[in-house]
Amino acid sequence: MITCAFENGNKATLRHVTVDALMVKNNALLLVKRSPLLVEGGKWAIPGGYLSRDERPEDAALRELQEETGWQGVNPVLFSISTSPNRKNDSNQCQNVNFAYIVSPAKEVGSHDWEETEVAWFDLSDLPSEEQFAFDHWDIIVAYKKFLINHHSLPLIW
């Protein structure tokens, strides 16, 4: 949560904006294992993070993807927007507003940063168990797998 002071002196607690990048190659999804130093450490997650000042969400998704995996992505397509103040596994009650993008793989250009202990491709039919996922990322992946079958309109809003 962000605490801000407005022009009239009133203070408010505002929500952060986060982004995620669903990158699939040959029916495999790229996931990261979060560092034990982070919230939900040791769990698998979709690469992502916080939106920076003066940054568009789709650009942030591509930046976070590269920082966390060493992969460059292209052609981000907005997949879902989560505005719920009650997101699953939000242990710090951050209530982040999240934009998840489907991203096409371009090329591997480096390695992951300190926030991850592992980066791995998982076949969409052989993912870690739901309990092994951070935050509501399992639900985002399940929705993505349904989208692959039904091809409904995007973005999903929850």
N, C-alpha and C positions, 0 to 999 in steps of 0.2 A: 504494500500500500504506500501511496505517496501522500504526504501531508503538505498542503499548499495554503498560502495566505492570499486572499483576494484583495482587490483595491479598497474595499470597505473595511478591511481588518478581520473579516470572518475567516475562519479556518475550515478546511474540509479534508476528508480522507478520500483520495481518488484511487482508481485502479490502474495497474500497469497494463501494457499491451505486449503480448508475446506472439511469436510466429513459429510455425513448424514446417518442415519440408519433407513431404512424402516422395522419396525417390525410388523408383522401381526400375530394375534392369533384368530382363529375361525371367520375369515372374518372381524376382527376389527383391525384398525391401531392405534398404540400408538403415540399420539401427545403431545406436550408440549405447554403451553401458556407462551410466553416470558415476563420476568419482565419488568415493565414500565421503569426501569433504562437502558434498552438496546435499541439498534436500532431496530425498528419495534416492540417495546414493546407493550404488550397487545394483540398481534396477535398469532395465532396458528402456529406451525412449526413442521417439522420433527426433532427429536432429532439430534443434530450435533454440530460441532464446528471446531476449527482450528487444523490442523496437527502440532504436536510438533516436535522439532528437534529429530533426531534419532528414529523416529516412522514411522511405515508403515501405509498407509491410512486405511487398514482394521482393524488394531489394534486401531487406533484413533477412528474409528466409534464405535467400541465396548466400548472403554473407555468413549467417550462422551455419548453414550446411557446409560451407568450405572450412570454416574455423573448426568445426567439431568432427569433420570426417576427412578433410583433405580433398574432397570431391567438388568440382565445379558443376553447377546445375544451370539449366537454361529453360526458357519458356514456362515460367511459373503460372499456374492456373489456380485461381482461388477455389479451394475445395469446401472449406467449412469456416464458419464463424461461431465461436462459442462465447456467448455473453452472460451465461448463467453465473450468478454469484455463488452457486453451490456446486462447483466443479468437483468431480471425484478425486479423492486422494489429495486434496488441497490442505495439507496439514498446517501450513502457516496462515491459512485463511487469506491468501493474497487476492483471491477473486480476479485473477488475470483475465482480461478479454483476449481471446486467442484467434488468430487467423492461420489456418492450415492450408498449405499450397501443395499441389501436385507439381513436381519438378522433373524435367527430363535430364538424364545424366549427360554430361559433356565429357569430362575427363578427370582422372585423378591427378592432382597437382602437388600434393604434399601429404602431411600426416595430421592427425588430430591434435587439439590443444590439451591443456591440463584438465579440462572439465570432464574428460572421458578416459576410461581405462581400457576400453575396447571399442572397435568399430567392426561391424560384421553384416554381411548380406544374409538374409533369411528368406527361404522360399515362403511364399504367402500361405502355403498349405502346411508349413512346419515352423511356426513361430514359437517363441518362448510362451509359457503359460501366462494367463491373465495376471496372476499374482506377482509375476516377475517384471511387470511394467510400471513405470512411474506415471503419476498423475492420471489423466483420463486418456492416455495414449492408446491403450487397448481399444477403447470405444471408438476412437478416431479411425484406427486400422480396420475394425469390424465394419464401420460405415463405408470405408474405402472399398473393402472387399465386396460389399453389397452393391456399391456403385459400379464396379466392374461387371457385375451381372445384369443390373437393371438399367444402367446408363440414364438415370434420372437427372433432372436439371440441377445445376449448381449455382451458387453455393448452398450447402446445407447450413441452416441456422438453428442453433440449439440454445 
